[in-house]
Amino acid sequence: MTAADSSNGSSLTGSEKEGLYKAIFSRRDVRSHFVDREIPDDVLLRILNAAHHAPSVGFSQPWNFILIKDRAIRQKVKESFLRERSRSISMLDGNKQRQKQYVSLKLEGILESAINICVTYDPTRFGPFVLGRTSIEETGVYSVACAIQNLWLAARAEGVGVGWVSILANEDLEKILAIPPHVKPIAYLCLGYVSEFAEKPDLERAGWLPRMDLASVVCYEQWGVHDSKSWSSLCAIMGKMSEGNREDNI
Amino acid sequence: MTAADSSNGSSLTGSEKEGLYKAIFSRRDVRSHFVDREIPDDVLLRILNAAHHAPSVGFSQPWNFILIKDRAIRQKVKESFLRERSRSISMLDGNKQRQKQYVSLKLEGILESAINICVTYDPTRFGPFVLGRTSIEETGVYSVACAIQNLWLAARAEGVGVGWVSILANEDLEKILAIPPHVKPIAYLCLGYVSEFAEKPDLERAGWLPRMDLASVVCYEQWGVHDSKSWSSLCAIMGKMSEGNREDNI
């Protein structure tokens, strides 16, 4: 835990910076390629500690991490997945091509991964007055999602793959994991060492959806404004990036 | 954008790993210490590109980033903050000590920072069928929060401070930034170079709330189980960490 203790105002070196970007750009939502290898305690601790050092509204730290190895519990979660997957498939009855593509995708590694982690949100933590949560209640949940992203990046840095299974019923998770009514499950994650991290996200590679241009999700001063005098040089760079991408796609 | 292009399955070196942890542990929610220095285009692009490479449910990339420099717009946002802050203060009428402490805290840097960024969520992006969002609708919003955490860490690595202002009315933001009804503001961020990143979070340092023990937010196999045979070695380490922290606090 040295890094946590020695946090300070110093700047990152070139290769330290590169490390952060490498983790961000090569992080994948992993559903296959899990290998049969346990995650050592010290590695898991670093990953959990990274999650625990996420930002949280009013410093409320409203997260919990339920670590799961038990096969019987995982089997029940898998059954929830299978039910929800069936429901999703029938939602695509009107689009047979999309449905066929959906069916072909591997969407979870509940049983193949080394461990599962359910991350939850407790809105009562340090409440009822949580500084900064009085105007926008949902900021509590956002804090937990930030913790999940920290966990994901730390896992990537450790060579551990993470897959987020969202094709599940929260009511099932609440029952299976004995989560009390005031606590909300946010994510169900599968963690394990992997034989590889894919070059691109599975859904991009499979042609499910394309990566959007950065330029198309950025606007200036107000919604929908893609050109601005006070942002002229950035606008120009963004424009060139989009052109480059269009050429790539030809 | 080299790091994005060269993302692959390779592992991180020791100092690259250290870089990720340094960013995670020394990231701060910054409200003061902003210095008068512009953020160069290439730095801002790297930060935005890191956000754009967050995980998203069904690869839906449902985020937008509204970049704001305009003083008049910022002034309006500041007024929303002041109204919401007053509301919060009156909520503490029954606890004068806490109220006094709240009033003493600096909670935003809307006007002092170099730029503001409003991050939004568009649930219609690539919809209506978004893979993996059919069972748990909120996963779309969680994706945006993960993007915010990527942005925050990249900014930290670049020496840029980020402050998340949550004491705002979303209705005000929608009006001020012309955000359409189907899009939801998720975060209002203030970005700028800073003279320092504080050793500890402001609210921890000010004694508003303590950092929780990691052990107290981790459980095993089911909610509330803090001791488990199949997790005995991790339980033992967690136990020792908690004891250590208790001694620190004496």
Interface residues (C-beta under 8 A of the other chain):
Chain A: A3 A4 S7 N8 G9 S10 S11 L12 T13 S15 E16 K17 E18 G19 L20 Y21 K22 A23 I24 F25 S26 R27 D29 D41 L44 L45 R46 L48 N49 A50 H52 H53 A54 P55 V57 G58 F59 S60 Q61 W63 N64 F65 I66 L67 I68 K69 D70 I73 E84 R87 S88 M91 L92 N95 R98 Y102 L105 L107 T120 F126 F129 L131 G132 R133 T134 S135 I136 E138 T139 V141 Y142 A145 C146 I148 Q149 N150 W152 L153 A154 R156 A157 E158 G159 W164 S166 I167 L168 A169 N170 L177 A178 I179 P180 V183 I186 A187 E196 F197 A198 E199 P201 L203 E204 W208 L209 R211 M212 L214 V217 V218 C219 Y220 E221 Q222 W223 G224 S230 W231 S233 L234 I237
Chain B: A3 A4 S6 S7 N8 G9 S10 S11 L12 T13 S15 E16 K17 E18 G19 L20 Y21 K22 A23 I24 F25 S26 R27 D29 D41 L44 L45 R46 L48 N49 A50 H52 H53 A54 P55 V57 G58 F59 S60 Q61 W63 N64 F65 I66 L67 I68 K69 D70 I73 E84 R87 S88 M91 L92 N95 R98 Y102 L105 L107 T120 F126 F129 L131 G132 R133 T134 S135 I136 E138 T139 V141 Y142 A145 C146 I148 Q149 N150 W152 L153 A154 R156 A157 E158 G159 W164 S166 I167 L168 A169 N170 L177 A178 I179 P180 V183 I186 A187 E196 F197 A198 E199 K200 P201 L203 E204 W208 L209 R211 M212 L214 V217 V218 C219 Y220 E221 Q222 W223 G224 S230 W231 S233 L234 I237
